[in-house]
Amino acid sequence: MAERTLQRLMEMNTKENLWIYILKILSERPAHAYSLRAEIEKTFGFRPGTVTAYRVLYSLKRKGFVTKTSHGRRKIYTITEKGRKELMEAARFYKKMARTLEAGI
């Protein structure tokens, strides 16, 4: 049971929160959607589904966390200042939770 519990935790903090990983990659450089999946796998060790990555990007764009520009047929995504702030808040949250969970162990 513990293995399934840990697996669920890992899925919830990766695939179900894909926006954090997309913003992190875009904070380092603009990218097109197709390359994001491979970069997430290389950097974070999991590969999100194609449709999922696109849906998350569209949502991030609607919320003003990323912008999209066209370069020929490719759409290039860039993080906005609002997106950087959201990413920093997420990082602070994870840091706080890690410190709290490690306290007293």
Helices and strands as residue ranges (DSSP letters): H 2-12, G 15-17, H 18-28, E 31-32, H 33-44, H 50-62, E 66-71, E 74-79, H 81-102
